[in-house]
């Protein structure tokens, strides 16, 4: 994974919304809708960043980072996001799990081109 795909986040505390899902074989606009949801989320007050991966078997994990539970709640109530969730249940997902966690500590490590550096 390219380090550019990691979300650049502030120092904790903040919140992580972890969405793990197994896709169905139905595509029907999934990719476009997923991109649209990221675009919309990025415009929401309190949005901090997102990281997402999906395997060839259709299993994926998306972690969206937010500055507060109020921001998460507002995103959940966003009309276009609500419509996408309903469509996901009807067409795109065989199973999903959603977890919300408060991040208390965070650190990273990057070999980079020089000596190893621990951040955070």
C-alpha positions in Angstrom: 0.0 0.0 0.0 1.3 3.4 -1.0 1.8 5.7 2.0 -0.2 8.3 0.1 -3.3 6.2 0.6 -3.1 6.5 4.4 -5.4 9.2 5.9 -3.5 12.1 7.4 -5.1 12.6 10.8 -4.7 14.9 13.7 -3.5 13.8 17.1 -6.1 11.7 19.0 -8.7 11.6 20.3 -11.0 11.2 17.3 -13.4 8.5 16.1 -13.2 5.7 13.6 -16.2 4.3 11.8 -15.2 0.8 10.6 -17.3 -0.7 7.8 -16.5 -4.3 6.9 -18.6 -5.8 4.1 -18.9 -8.8 1.8 -20.1 -7.7 -1.6 -22.7 -9.5 -3.8 -22.0 -10.1 -7.5 -24.2 -7.2 -8.4 -22.3 -4.1 -9.5 -25.1 -1.8 -10.9 -23.3 1.5 -10.1 -21.5 0.5 -7.0 -18.2 2.1 -7.9 -19.7 5.4 -8.8 -21.8 5.5 -5.6 -18.8 4.6 -3.5 -16.8 7.4 -5.0 -19.7 9.8 -4.5 -20.0 8.9 -0.8 -16.3 9.7 -0.3 -16.8 13.1 -2.1 -19.8 13.9 0.1 -18.2 12.7 3.3 -15.1 14.9 2.6 -17.4 18.0 2.6 -19.1 17.1 5.9 -18.1 19.1 9.0 -16.0 16.9 11.2 -14.7 14.5 8.5 -11.0 13.8 9.0 -10.1 11.1 6.4 -10.8 7.7 5.0 -8.9 4.5 4.2 -10.4 1.7 2.2 -9.4 -1.7 0.7 -11.3 -4.5 -1.1 -10.0 -7.9 -2.0 -10.7 -9.9 -5.1 -13.2 -12.0 -3.1 -15.4 -9.0 -2.5 -14.5 -8.5 1.1 -13.6 -4.9 2.0 -13.0 -2.6 4.9 -13.5 1.1 4.9 -12.5 3.2 7.9 -13.8 6.8 8.0 -12.4 9.1 10.6 -14.4 11.8 12.3 -13.8 14.4 15.0 -16.9 13.7 17.0 -19.9 11.4 17.5 -22.1 14.4 16.4 -20.3 14.5 13.0 -20.8 10.7 12.6 -24.5 11.1 13.4 -24.9 14.0 10.9 -23.3 11.8 8.2 -25.6 9.0 9.0 -28.6 11.3 8.5 -27.4 12.8 5.2 -30.1 12.0 2.6 -27.8 10.8 -0.2 -25.9 8.6 2.2 -29.1 7.2 3.6 -30.2 6.3 0.0 -26.8 4.6 -0.7 -27.1 2.5 2.5 -30.6 1.3 1.5 -29.3 0.4 -1.9 -26.3 -1.4 -0.4 -28.7 -3.6 1.7 -30.9 -4.2 -1.3 -28.2 -4.9 -3.9 -24.5 -4.6 -3.1 -23.8 -6.3 0.2 -24.3 -9.9 1.3 -23.2 -9.0 4.8 -21.7 -6.1 6.6 -20.6 -5.0 10.1 -20.3 -1.4 11.3 -18.2 -0.5 14.4 -17.6 2.9 15.9 -14.5 3.4 18.0 -12.8 6.3 19.8 -9.2 6.4 19.0 -7.2 7.3 22.1 -3.6 6.7 20.8 -2.1 6.4 17.3 1.3 6.0 15.9 2.9 5.0 12.7 6.2 3.8 11.2 7.7 4.6 7.8 10.9 3.2 6.4 10.9 5.9 3.7 14.2 6.5 1.9 16.2 7.1 5.0 16.4 5.7 8.6 13.3 4.3 10.1 11.0 7.0 11.6 8.3 6.5 14.2 5.6 9.2 14.1 2.9 10.1 16.6 
